[in-house]
Amino acid sequence: MIYGIDPILLIASLMVASTPIMLAAIGELVVERAGVLNLGVEGMMIIGAICGFAVAVESQSPLIGFAAAAAGGAVLALLFGVLTQLLLANHVPAGLALTLLGLGMSSLIGQSYVGIKPPATADLDIPVLSDLPVIGRMLFQHDAMVYVSIALVAVVWAVLKYTRMGLVLRAVGESHDAAHSLGFKVVRIRLLAIMFGGACAGLGGAYISLIRVPQWTQGMTSGAGWIALAIVVFASWKPGRILLGAYLFGGVTVLQLNLQAAGLAIPVEYLSMSPYLITILVLVIMSARGRGRSLNAPASLGKIFHASS
């Protein structure tokens, strides 16, 4: 142990801390690969957090709570989709408005749930693997959503790389006009991608309120949605790198909490801001390597699509 920190527990905690960020980031990656820039991830996460928490408390079922969180995030995302894809609103202000709306709605809905504990979510007991020394404790004694998030990254990677659906989605993100001329329903594809991203963000928010911090407090996502947006850029819009980015942020977050608990002689404010400073530093380094196409950004990202007659 170093400074009283157990490395095994640190890695196990890292996987938990990275899960909500990973869920939100992989959803936003799909949205952006379709050419849509949705800055409302924070709003969708906080709506997912309160919807999942409220429904789980009322139904006493975490599974139903997560389903409600995904639905809540998808519905809020659909509002963004209507504004940007049907009413042709600018993506940036529409996304910022979505965040403000989500924060306000969650505060209103959550007033009666402060101080209530949600139903417990059991960890998976994986035969043989859970009993392995060291590795079992680190990797195979987590709740199901930890593994769902990793599986989702793998599925998105496979779909984007090997399927016609993924090819069409990438085509829409690279050139919506060319995709439209080939007969693809650009608006429909983008709306589905937006709703998928909203559902993932909702799941990430519910993970915070139901598992990581099993309670409801106003604004409890604490900027996780913005970090998810940054991780998409860090990942160069590649699903596999989402894992790396989420684990990097999760690792820094867990490490600073452990250093605080160990009583390291560093002001707590510096430790608390360290995950965000590291994220900014990584983005600066990535930007220094090149801009636009060199970072693999979809060519039509954030551009408004006008369907020709």
C-alpha positions in Angstrom: 0.0 0.0 0.0 1.2 3.5 -0.9 0.0 6.4 1.3 -2.5 4.0 2.8 -4.0 3.4 -0.7 -4.9 -0.2 -1.7 -4.0 -0.5 -5.4 -6.5 -3.3 -5.9 -9.3 -1.3 -4.4 -8.1 1.7 -6.4 -8.5 -0.1 -9.7 -11.9 -1.5 -8.7 -13.1 2.0 -7.7 -11.7 3.3 -11.0 -14.0 1.0 -13.0 -17.0 2.2 -11.0 -16.1 5.9 -11.3 -15.6 5.7 -15.1 -18.9 3.9 -15.8 -21.2 7.0 -16.0 -18.7 8.9 -18.1 -18.2 6.0 -20.4 -21.9 5.5 -20.9 -22.5 9.2 -21.7 -19.4 9.5 -23.9 -20.2 6.5 -26.1 -23.7 7.8 -26.6 -22.4 11.2 -27.6 -19.8 9.6 -29.9 -22.6 8.0 -31.9 -24.5 11.3 -32.0 -21.4 13.2 -33.3 -20.5 10.5 -35.8 -23.9 11.2 -37.3 -22.9 14.9 -37.7 -24.8 16.3 -34.7 -23.1 18.3 -31.9 -25.3 17.9 -28.7 -23.9 20.0 -25.8 -26.8 19.0 -23.7 -25.2 15.8 -22.3 -25.1 17.2 -18.8 -28.8 18.0 -18.9 -29.7 14.5 -20.1 -27.5 12.9 -17.5 -29.2 14.8 -14.6 -32.6 14.0 -16.0 -31.6 10.4 -16.2 -30.3 10.6 -12.6 -33.6 11.8 -11.2 -35.9 9.7 -13.4 -34.0 6.6 -12.6 -33.9 7.4 -8.9 -37.5 8.4 -8.6 -38.8 5.3 -10.5 -36.4 3.0 -8.7 -37.6 4.3 -5.3 -41.3 4.0 -6.2 -41.0 0.6 -7.9 -38.2 -0.7 -5.5 -36.5 -2.0 -8.7 -33.2 -0.7 -9.9 -33.7 -2.4 -13.3 -37.0 -0.4 -13.9 -35.2 2.7 -12.6 -32.5 2.3 -15.3 -35.1 1.7 -18.0 -36.9 4.9 -16.9 -33.6 6.8 -16.9 -32.8 5.7 -20.5 -36.4 6.8 -21.5 -36.1 10.1 -19.8 -32.7 10.9 -21.4 -34.1 9.8 -24.8 -37.2 12.0 -24.5 -35.1 15.1 -23.6 -32.7 14.3 -26.4 -35.7 14.0 -28.8 -36.6 17.6 -27.9 -33.1 18.6 -29.0 -33.6 16.6 -32.2 -36.8 18.3 -33.0 -35.2 21.8 -32.5 -32.1 21.0 -34.6 -33.3 18.6 -37.2 -36.9 19.7 -37.9 -36.8 23.4 -36.9 -33.2 23.8 -38.0 -32.0 25.5 -34.8 -28.3 26.0 -34.3 -26.8 23.0 -32.4 -24.8 24.9 -29.9 -27.4 27.1 -28.2 -30.0 24.3 -28.5 -27.6 22.0 -26.6 -26.8 24.6 -23.9 -30.6 25.2 -23.5 -31.1 21.5 -23.1 -28.6 21.4 -20.2 -30.3 24.3 -18.5 -33.7 22.7 -19.0 -32.4 19.4 -17.6 -30.9 21.0 -14.5 -34.1 23.0 -13.8 -36.5 20.0 -14.3 -34.4 17.7 -12.2 -34.3 20.2 -9.4 -38.1 20.5 -9.5 -38.8 16.7 -9.7 -36.2 15.8 -7.1 -37.5 18.1 -4.3 -39.4 15.2 -2.7 -36.7 12.7 -3.0 -33.9 14.4 -1.0 -32.7 12.2 1.9 -34.3 9.0 0.5 -32.2 5.9 -0.1 -32.8 3.9 -3.4 -33.1 0.1 -3.5 -29.7 -1.6 -3.4 -28.2 -2.9 -6.6 -26.4 -6.2 -6.1 -23.0 -6.9 -7.5 -22.7 -9.8 -10.0 -21.2 -13.0 -8.7 -19.4 -14.5 -11.6 -18.6 -18.1 -10.9 -14.8 -18.9 -10.7 -13.8 -15.5 -12.0 -15.1 -13.7 -8.8 -13.0 -16.0 -6.6 -9.7 -15.4 -8.4 -7.1 -13.8 -6.2 -6.4 -10.1 -6.9 -7.9 -10.2 -10.4 -11.3 -11.3 -9.1 -11.5 -8.5 -6.6 -10.4 -5.9 -9.2 -12.4 -6.9 -12.2 -15.2 -9.4 -11.5 -17.0 -8.2 -8.4 -18.9 -5.2 -9.9 -22.5 -4.4 -10.6 -24.0 -5.3 -14.0 -23.8 -1.8 -15.4 -20.0 -1.7 -15.3 -20.0 -4.6 -17.7 -22.9 -3.2 -19.8 -20.9 0.0 -20.3 -17.9 -1.9 -21.6 -20.0 -4.2 -23.8 -21.8 -1.1 -25.2 -18.4 0.4 -26.3 -17.6 -2.9 -28.0 -20.9 -3.1 -29.7 -20.7 0.5 -31.0 -17.2 -0.2 -32.3 -18.4 -3.3 -34.1 -21.5 -1.6 -35.6 -19.6 1.4 -36.8 -16.8 -0.6 -38.3 -18.4 -3.7 -39.7 -22.1 -3.1 -40.4 -24.1 -1.3 -43.1 -25.9 0.6 -40.3 -22.6 2.0 -39.1 -21.5 2.8 -42.7 -24.7 4.8 -43.3 -24.3 6.6 -39.9 -20.7 7.6 -40.8 -21.7 8.7 -44.3 -24.4 11.0 -42.8 -21.8 12.5 -40.5 -19.2 13.0 -43.2 -21.5 14.5 -45.8 -25.2 14.8 -45.2 -25.9 16.2 -48.6 -24.2 13.2 -50.3 -26.0 10.8 -48.1 -29.3 12.5 -48.9 -28.6 12.3 -52.6 -28.1 8.6 -52.2 -31.6 8.3 -50.7 -30.7 8.0 -47.0 -33.1 9.5 -44.6 -30.7 11.9 -42.9 -33.1 13.5 -40.5 -34.5 10.1 -39.4 -31.0 8.6 -38.9 -29.9 11.6 -36.9 -33.0 11.6 -34.7 -32.4 7.9 -33.9 -28.7 8.6 -33.1 -29.7 11.6 -30.9 -32.2 9.5 -28.9 -29.6 6.7 -28.5 -27.1 9.3 -27.2 -29.8 10.6 -24.8 -30.6 7.1 -23.5 -26.9 6.4 -22.8 -26.5 9.7 -21.0 -29.6 8.9 -19.0 -28.2 5.6 -18.0 -24.9 7.3 -17.0 -26.9 9.7 -14.8 -28.9 6.9 -13.2 -25.7 5.1 -12.4 -24.5 8.0 -10.3 -27.8 8.4 -8.3 -28.5 4.7 -7.9 -25.1 3.1 -7.5 -22.1 5.4 -7.3 -23.7 7.9 -4.9 -27.0 6.1 -3.9 -29.0 9.3 -3.1 -30.4 12.3 -4.8 -28.9 15.7 -4.5 -29.4 18.7 -6.8 -26.7 19.0 -9.5 -25.1 15.7 -8.5 -23.7 15.0 -12.0 -21.2 17.8 -11.2 -20.0 18.4 -14.8 -19.8 14.7 -15.8 -21.6 15.5 -19.0 -19.0 18.1 -20.0 -16.2 15.6 -19.3 -18.0 13.1 -21.5 -18.0 15.7 -24.3 -14.3 16.3 -23.8 -13.6 12.5 -23.8 -15.2 12.2 -27.3 -12.7 14.7 -28.6 -9.9 13.0 -26.7 -10.9 9.7 -28.3 -10.8 11.3 -31.8 -14.3 10.0 -32.3 -13.1 6.4 -32.1 -15.1 4.0 -29.7 -12.1 2.1 -28.5 -10.4 5.2 -27.1 -13.6 6.1 -25.1 -12.5 3.3 -22.7 -9.1 4.9 -22.3 -10.5 8.4 -21.8 -13.1 7.3 -19.3 -10.6 5.3 -17.3 -8.1 8.2 -17.3 -10.7 10.5 -15.8 -12.1 7.9 -13.5 -8.6 7.1 -12.3 -7.7 10.7 -11.5 -11.0 11.2 -9.7 -10.6 8.1 -7.5 -6.9 8.9 -6.9 -7.7 12.4 -5.7 -10.4 11.1 -3.3 -7.9 8.5 -1.9 -5.2 11.1 -1.5 -7.7 13.3 0.4 -8.6 10.4 2.7 -4.9 9.6 3.2 -4.4 13.1 4.5 -1.7 14.1 1.9 -0.4 17.6 2.6 -2.0 19.2 -0.5 -4.9 21.7 -0.2 -8.2 19.8 -0.8 -9.2 22.3 -3.4 -6.3 21.5 -5.6 -7.1 17.8 -5.4 -10.7 18.4 -6.2 -10.0 20.3 -9.3 -7.3 17.9 -10.6 -9.6 15.7 -12.7 -10.8 18.7 -14.7 -7.3 20.2 -15.0 -6.1 16.8 -16.3 -8.9 16.7 -18.8 -8.1 20.2 -20.1 -4.5 19.4 -20.3 -5.2 16.3 -22.4 -7.4 18.2 -24.8 -4.8 20.9 -25.2 -2.2 18.2 -26.1 -4.7 16.6 -28.5 -5.3 20.0 -30.2 -1.6 20.6 -30.5 -1.4 17.5 -32.7 -3.6 19.0 -35.3 -7.1 20.3 -36.0 -10.2 19.1 -37.9 -9.6 16.2 -40.1 -6.4 15.1 -38.4 -8.4 14.6 -35.3 -10.9 12.4 -37.2 -13.8 14.9 -36.6 -16.9 14.2 -38.9 -16.9 16.7 -41.7 -20.6 17.6 -41.2 -20.4 17.9 -37.4 -22.6 20.7 -36.1 -23.8 21.7 -39.6 -27.5 22.3 -40.2 -29.0 20.0 -42.8 -31.4 21.5 -45.4 -33.2 18.7 -47.3 -33.6 19.5 -50.9 -36.9 19.1 -52.6 
